[in-house]
Amino acid sequence: MKLSQETLTVLKNFAAINQSIQFKAGNVVKTKSSSAEVFGAVTLAEEFPIDFAIYELGRFLNVMSLFSDPELDFSEGNAVTIGDGRNSVRYAFADPSLISGANYDKDIKLPTVIATFTLKQDQIIKLQKAAAVLGAPTCTISAKNGELVVSAHDKKNSSSDKFSLSIGTTDASDFTVDLKLETLRLIPGDYEVEVTERVVCRFTNVPSKLTYLIAGEVEVR
């Protein structure tokens, strides 16, 4: 089998969430950060034929990059052969018990959703750039009097510099969501964001079947 560029992009992103991953037979791939603050799930165009585990996903992808048009052969069972017909690498699978904390099998049921809105790619880029310049660790999404604002600042320091960007309007009650900026490891794109009444926000990449669940602090007024 071969993996599309879109799939490789998602897997590279998942490697930044957790270096280890457990692939299940089929086309759904999931990951979870070691802190359990970020969950990622995607439905791919390709289907994996077997269950297998990779201890260092970034390294696995780097091996694939050695070939211009790599093909994956899973016939051996305990390893995958990566090659292009002339050259190949036998890449051994990891023991799944060593990476059990990197994945989740059951679907997570979200608490009640209190607000839904779109966060565009250019808005995310502005937020991340401002956070880098300011050294701000906190992303706050807030609704007040119908206006939605996303900010980069230091929640623990009330006198810290703060970047704010208006991103639209909402009919939802006033709320504030504080997220660690380091958890917003999203692939480029527009996202539909669902804020729940407790802890979790869901970010869904609009054109693809890719979702992230990100834990934060939610306050509803």
Secondary structure, DSSP 8 states (H G I E B T S, - for coil): ----HHHHHHHHHHHHH-S-EEE-SEEEEEEE-TTSSEEEEEEEEEEESS-EEES-HHHHHHHHTTSSS-EEE-TTSSEEEEE-SS-EEEEE---GGGGGGG---S------EEEEEEE-HHHHHHHHHHHHHHT--EEEEEEETTEEEEEEE-TT-TTS--EEEEEEE-SS--EEEEEEGGG----SS-EEEEEESSSEEEEEETTTTEEEEEE-EEEE-
